[in-house]
Amino acid sequence: MSAPLLARAPLPCERGMTLIEMLVATVIALIAMAGFFSFLEAITRSSANDQERNVSLVEQTAAIHRIASELSQAYKVNEPKTTGEFNYIDVDIWQTPTGSTEERKRRIVVNCEEATAIPNHQECVTYETEISDATPRESMASDKSAHKRIDIVRLDDGTKASKVFNLSDPGKTGGGERPSYGQITVETPAAGERVTVKNQHLYTYQVLLKDSFYMRNLDFAQ
C-alpha cells in the first residue's frame, strides 16, 4: 500500500483575503474616493466662480465705459444742476444711432440707487426716452415709454455715504456750479453671483472700477 497523501500547508503568497481584511480595504477605498471627488468638486466650483467673476468684471467695465460715452454727448443737464457727488444724473444728449449719420436728441437718466432683492444692495439702471418725456427720475421705472437697461447689477456703493458720480466744473464755464465734467466710481463685489449671500458686505473684498466723462457741449454755452 502506498503512503497516504498529507495536506500541504499553503504558502504565504497563496493565502486569500479574509472577510475582515476585505471590509477594511473596501472602507479605505471608499474614503479615498470620497476625498478625491470632494477635491475635484471644489476645484470645479472654484474654477466656475473665477470664470464668472472675470466675465462679470469685464461686463461691468464695459458698462461704465458705455455710460461715460453716452454722458459725454450731453448738451443739457436736467438733474443735478449743481456740482457735487450724486448717485444719479439726468441729461439730454445728441445721439447718433448705429448705422446712421443722422443725430437725434434723447433723454438719458442713469440711476445708481435702485434697490435689488438683496438688502442694502443697489444697481445702476439707465433709462432712455424722448427729451419731451418729463417723468421724474424717481418714477422712471414705471415709465412705459422709456427703454430700461441694467448696467451694473451688483453695486456696493450707490448709497448716501458712498456716491457713484462726482460732478465738477473745472473750466468754470458754468460759474463753478453747473457740472460739465464727471467721474464714475463703481464698487462691486469681488465674488461672482454664484456665491450665495444675504448681504453684499459679506464678500471678503470689493473691486473699484472707474471712468470719467467730459460734457464738452456744455462748455460752448449751450
Buried (B, 14 or more C-beta within 10 A) or exposed (E): EEEEEEEEEEEEEEEEEEEEEEEEEEEEEEEEEEEEEEEEEEEEEEEEBEEBBEEBBEEBBEBBBBBBEBBBBBBBBBEBEBBEBBBBBBBBBEBEEEEEEEEEEBBBBBBBBBEBEBEEBBBBBBBBBEBEBEBEBEEBEEBEEBEBBEBBBBBBBBBEEBBBBBBBBEEEEBEEEBBBBBBBBBBBBBBBEEBEEEEBEEBEEBBEBEBBBBBBBBBEEE
